[in-house]
């Protein structure tokens, strides 16, 4: 049986509800992946297929938005994820 909630720091993500932020959406997708690992493209495709995140930045692909939100050094959520070159993201 899958967990319904996943505790991350002070916030619990309800896996049965649509996440409100892109970093949470990425975490939900990665929790359903083997070894909690996937490429940015795979994560973006699953988000789009499941209609989990509708907000988009103009001129930036969803995969690039995920990369910026989860793996750059200034990201507030970098501690949730581990980036492996060239384009793989792992949920810690």
Secondary structure, DSSP 8 states (H G I E B T S, - for coil): ---SEEEETTEEEETTS--SSHHHHHHHHHHTSGGGEEEHHHHHHHHHHHT------TTS-HHHHHHHHHHSTT-TTGGGEEEETTTEEEE-
